Amino acid sequence: MRNEKEAVNNSESGGGRSRKQVGIRGLWIFLLILIVIPVTSFSAVAGSLFIYRLYESLPTHTQLQNIEQSVVSKVLDKDGKPIHEFSVERRFWVPLENIPKDLQNAVISIEDRRFYKHWGINVERNLGAVLANVTRGKLAQGASTITQQLARNLYLTSDKTFIRKIREVLTAVQLESTYTKPEILELYLNQAYLGAGVYGVQAAAEHYYNKGASELTLNECAVIAGIIQRPEHHRPDRPANTERITARRNVVLRSMVVTKSITKAAAQAAIDEPVVANPKVYAPPAAPYFIEMVRRYVADKYGDDQLYNAGLVIQTTLDPIAQDSAEASAGRQVALQQARLNRIFIDANKLDRVFGMNRDMVIASFDSLYALKADEYAKLHDTLKLRKAQIAVVALDVKTGAIRTLIGGRDFQESRFNRVTQARRQAGSAFKPFVYSAALENGINPATVILDQPITLVTPEGEWRPENYDRTFSGPMTVRDALAKSNNLVAIQVFNRVGGQTVVDHAQRMKIRPQSLHTGPSLAIGACEVTPMEITSSYGIYANRGIYVPPYFIERITDRNGRVLEEATPKEEEVLSPSDAFLMTSLLGSVVCCGTGARIRSEHKFTRPAGGKTGTTNDYSDAWFVGFTPQIVCGVWVGIDDRLSMGYGVTGTVAAVPVWSRAMIALHRDLPVQDFRRPEGVKGLSICSQSSGLAGASCPRTKVEVFRSESVVDSCTVHGIARGLRDGGAGMDIFGPSRRGGSGSTGGSSGSGGGEQKKQDRNRSMF
């Protein structure tokens, strides 16, 4: 019985312990559930959020399918030759078929031997890298495939983090599912950074070997493949890198043997060659003011990103040979004028006494001497800082308006102010052609006689007594002679006869900005402001038979795929009748033949048919020559930004004509000789050289003058009855000796020959 009771008691006692243990266990389970479920849920949510955000950071399907690498935008000259580049990354796209097999195999052998076998990731290499990185506690090994490197270069940064590595792997898988292996290799070879600021194998080949990628040798292919690992450390154009890149090249070549890309013999032959770079020599930027115009235009219209990254091809109108010639001539002229200004400064401040030196020695060493006391001299009233000679040159195609040459100042680095398009300067006598072409439309002809005599004009500012440059009077003279000699008093009288408003309206029609025009008589001798571009394009109307074409400088812009984004289409506008344009061309031919521009022929040997006009303003602060042939119109301005005098005698003939002549010689080097064609509506008549009336049988000296067909010309009243018409007869060839084919464009001469040449520099406007 006792044993049974004990058993019962033991049973009850054990059962009690079991219930207690079960309760405690249940409590722990409850607590565990209470903790684990939220933690697990939180981890799951956090993990899901992490994966979602990681997914969101990967490139989209559209981004993967539309990879556009940053490519250099090229600027071409008128003949399609490169003259400049715009880029952030210097890269030129080249298709895989133009990349040598040796270069493709070299890169694969050293960077990713299993490239054609994996799906974006080399699992074995990546697992080994992970173990090494975990052991070291940081991302020490990369083991990236070519596809992973491309993913990093295209979409990621180079930060060494595990998150970036995960993104790199996932993006590589995306790329492999989007592109074929050849396409991935092509992208990579055009994307890789290869030192010295160049990207892609084409830019590297040009930079290091001055050749295209397709021309690389096996040795050079191995060198470029070796650069990828540490670009700046291995670039071959630095002597300090020679030993390192040689060793790296040899590793590449031996890797190519292992992958059976080349034979041992080929590898050894390349190893025996030295690593020698032939770096491309980059010429200084050509035509900087012109290029800046291109940059601003494209950036404003298409945006900076397109300009610097989109691989645009921008074909311009620039003639680089003529540009170089004009720049050389402009540089010489600026130096001459600056030397004159230096002498003025030396004499005004008696620097020979200051330095205790002979004046010639001070002049010879002026730049270094001035630098010694630049701060002191800057305090002088007439500081040389304000006396910097400047120049502007622009040349346009007469028929199209294409800008062939443009110089906006003495030094682009010193001043980016483009004086061709931005500087508004007084025109001086260069404005006179607009007065005379307005007069031709209103009854005056080249043979009209005006009395050159003293005149007094009443203006709102009081009485004005204008003068000629040489302060002399010639008496009766024809309009042709007056323009050739740049006579001020005749120009003013013609202006008054025609009417100020008529001249203003005419000048506006000739594309002179109305803001600078006024109806006062001083306008006749150039008391208005124009830009060199403005007045040069206006002169082009005369050469283009009365047709105005706006200046332009971009022929065509295409994208990297050859699609035309825009193309120039010259717009024509007739603003002057062909007959009046020809009459003015004839009159301006007299300036070059035997007037203020005669040095063009006699000294500078530019003999083509040409017309033009000098211009000089008060105190010699502006010197102009604007002139043209049937093909090119060119304008030159020389002066000082602060409108100070360049010194006595610095006229358009002295300062502008030499630059114009040399520029025009270069601009016409490949152009056939052409004459100005006389249009319908113009007749040639034989007139008396003395009276300028229709020549009679008794007139001892005659010449041929051109008139409108409807013009009625009075007979000579000095020598008797008129002989009649001589349409197209022989006369002095005012356009020069280079006539071809007898085009019948005969014009009259000034009739004063050498007397005018003695006065050829006397064209200063007085007001």
Phi, psi and omega in degrees: 000316182298318181297323179294321178296318180298321180296320179295316179299315179299321180296317179294320179295314179297321180296326179294319179295322181296318179296324179293316180297320179298320180296316180296316180298319179297323179297316180296319179298318179299313179298320180298315178298318181299328183268313189294317184300311178298318180297315180297317179297317179298317179297318180297316179296313180298317179298317179297317179297319179299312181296321180296315180293324177297317178298317180298330183280349179283155179297145180284169178300320179295317179296323179293323183276350183232060178283121176234103180286152176294123183232145180299135170269130184258142172251126182249155176277189185295337180262007178085014179264140184293137177233348180194164178223148170237127181195158166261313173249123183283100184218137174238123182289135177222131181292158185301325182294343177264004177258125184304144176301324179300321180289319177300312182292325179297316181294316180296319183296322185266335185257328189192082185296332182265022185308315184278359183250335183266172180251036177115337183228134172268098189302315183299311181296320181294320178296319177297320179293321180298314179300317179295320181291320178295319180299320183272348179076016178203169180276093185259326181246144182261307181058029183284138172283172176301321180294320177295318178298319178297317179301316180295316182294325184278320193236344189239179175260180178262012179300135181269083178229156180294323180298314179299323180295319178297314179299321179299314180297312181297320180293322178300319178297319177300315180298318181295330180277349183257326186236156173281167179299314178300322179294320178295318180296319178299314178300316183295313183293338176267350185258327191302140174279132186233030174081166175058023179077013181250148182231134178086155188289331179293313179296323179294318179299318179294315186291314186272332186232001177057042179208170177281161181300324183295344183262002184292143174276171177300317178303313182290325176297318180293323178297312182295321176297325180288338181293329189306321185300309179220087191306305184289333181285336187244358183300133190277356182273003177250119181306327181295340182267355190304313182295318181294313183288331176296314178297318180295318177302317181297323176298318179298314182297319179292326175296324178293328175293317180300318180276004178062029175284327178221166177275164177298323181295316179296320179295317181295321178298320179289323178297327180288344179278144176285157173272106182231120178272155174232072189301143176292135177267117183272121180289153176302150181305130179275147173044061188300323179292323178293314181297323178295324175298317178298313182302312182296318182297310184292318180296319180293322185274321186247346180097153181298322182299317177295318183296314189266346186232345194267359178068036178293150173245113187249103178271125184253184182260002190292138171260101189293327180292314177295324178299314179299317180295317180295320180295319178296315179294318178297319179299318178295318182293319178298318179298319178297314181292324179294322177298321177297315179296324177298318180296320177300317180294317180298314182289321182295328183253008177049050184290339176297324177286322180301317182269352182064038184232160173298142183303318180298324179291322177296317179297316183295327184250024191299316185301314181289323179292320180296321181298330181295328184232037184301318181296321180292317181291332180296341180276346181292150183299316183257057185296146180293341178301330179273349184253063176256117178296134179233163182213152174221134180223134174214138178230136184235149169288125185300318187282327187247337185088003180297131179281118181264329182215140177208125175232118185263001180169178184289329186203114182296323180293329180282322181205125179269005177292117183273103185288342177293318185253342188246335183277119176260114185235154178295137186279335184058216184292349176294347177276341187304324179305329179290328175295314184287325179289329172295322180293321179299327178285351186233039167098347178273145179233171184301336182264001178300133183262129177238142181275117175276103184210165180298140177224152175235128182243141177264120181239168177302336180271357181120192180289142179230125179245086182294159181227160169280166182303315184268007178057032176238172180231138186254357182075212182295133176208150181283163175302321180299312181295321182297319179288320180299320180273356183057048180288125182286315188293323177292318179300319180293320180292322176296318178302312181294323180293319181283322181109134184300317182294325178297317178296316180299313180299319180295315180297321177296319178296331177276012173076026169274131184300132183293337184299332184264358186264152177210168185263006179288154184296339179293342176299330182301330180247027167091026177279064177206162183250135179223159170266154176304322179296318183298309185286328179292315179294329177292320176297329179300336178298320179298314182290336185259029174058037174090004183261130175263132173234126182296143176295145175212163185224359177239120179280317188198145172233126176237154177275184185295341180263005178088003179285129182284120178272324176199156180213137184290137173229098183305136180252129183255143177217122179278118181242351181214144180292149179303325181291316179292325177297319180293319178300319179292322177300319178296315179297317181288339172295329178293329177299317182282323181295309191204036178233216185291345178255018186295339179295340177304320179276308191287321184256320188260356168060032171268109192252001181290157173305126186204157173220161179174184182210135172278165175204135178219135183254175182310141177060018177058042180269345177221134176234126185234150154214125176237125183207174188205160165242181176297346185249325188227138171243136186222139177235139179231131174235138175230136180182197179235136183305323184272015173059038175266163180291140174272357179113153184302133174089359179275087184259179176299323179296319184284314190263326187259322184301317180300318180293317179301314184297314182291322177296318182290326176300315179291321182294334183259010188301326182249008183263141176291153178288128178232152176250165176281122183278130178284125183276172169298145179097004177233135179234153175254131181235147176274120181239160179284129181295335182273312185263342185066014173270170179302126189294139175251175183297336184265357182290120185288328182228128181231166174208164179263130177239155181254144182218162166298149182299326183275357183292139175254119185252126180292149179286159176298129181258007182258321189245359176124203188287143181291147177283331186118193186276148170228083185279115176079016180288175183288149177194179179299133181275094184291341183272358177110169188279358187269034181293140178231128167078009175057065185281355177076027183261041183292136175234171180276158175265170180283339178080001183245355170049236186298330179301323179288323182295330177293336183251017191297340183265006190260078184231016185294134177276136182245116176197000000 
